[in-house]
């Protein structure tokens, strides 16, 4: 029974171990700067287009509906906001998926 606390202490990383892991992660990030820059720019483009396309489609559909059936409601404004919300949800989906992929990526020291 006295082995369990010793085993738990051994599995728990020490301060030096945690600092070492963080240092390795920083060194790996510095080595992969070219990929990180292009990845970041690509992600910005992906997020931008994933918000812009549904917003513009919603506005275009709203303009078409307003011309077709002029009335008291502004379909343009309603569908613009709806497209913006769909675009934001779409961007949130992509960002959360990429964040999860980064977290699941195995570290060099982990196995």
Secondary structure, DSSP 8 states (H G I E B T S, - for coil): -THHHHHHHHHS--HHHHHHHHHHHHHHHHHTHHHHHHHHHHHHHHHHHHHHHHHHHHHHHHHHHHHHS--SS-HHHHHHHHHHHHHHHHHHHHHHHHHHHHHHS--SS--
